[in-house]
Amino acid sequence: MKPFGKNHIIISVITFVILFLMNYLGNDLPDKLQRALLTAFAGVVGLTIGLFILNRAKDDKNPPQNFD
């Protein structure tokens, strides 16, 4: 999956909604909106960084030698 492609945007939106709802509905503290937004945004950023790392190593022509 290519970062910032159509599939990445769809999965990012789904991830954001799921994380936001899990944190917003399950929290009784007064700042639950800010916590839910921050957690959902951090989840999408982590997903994007992971896809960058995965996509960077995808077309590697020189894999590590003697890899078991």
N, C-alpha and C positions, 0 to 999 in steps of 0.2 A: 504494500500500500504506500503510495507516494504522499509525503507530507503536504498538506494544504490542497490536496486533490478533493474530488467530490466525495469519495468514501471517507476521507479523514474528517471533513467538515460534518458529515452526518454522524459519525461515531463520536466526535467531540460534542456535538449538541446533545446526543443521547446521554453521554457520560456526565455532562454538566447538569442536565435535568435530574438524573438519578441521584447524583451526589447532593445536589441542592435540596431535593425533597427529603432524602434520608436525614440530612442535618437540620432542616427547618422543622419538619414534623416531629422529630424525636428530641427536640431541645426545649427546655422550659425556662432558660435564662433570658434576661431582658434584651440581650444583644444577639438574639438568634438569627436575625436576618443577615447581619454582618458576618457572623461565623459561617453561615451556610454559603453565602456568596464567596467568601475567601476560600473555603474548602473546595467548593466546586471549581473555582478558577484554578486553584493549585492542582487539582486532579487533571484538568484539561492541559495545563502546562506540562505536567509530568508525562502525560500521554504523548504530547507533541515531541518532547525531548527524546522519549523512548523510540518514537518512529524515526526521528533524525538519525539516531545511533543505528537502528536496525537497517534503515535504507542506505546508510553510508557503507556498511560492510556487506551489502547485498551483492554488489558487482565487483568484489575484490578478486583480482586475477592471481594474486600471490598469497594463498592462505599460509598460516603458520606451518613450519616444517615439523615433522615428527609429532603431529597432533594425534593423540590416542583417543 
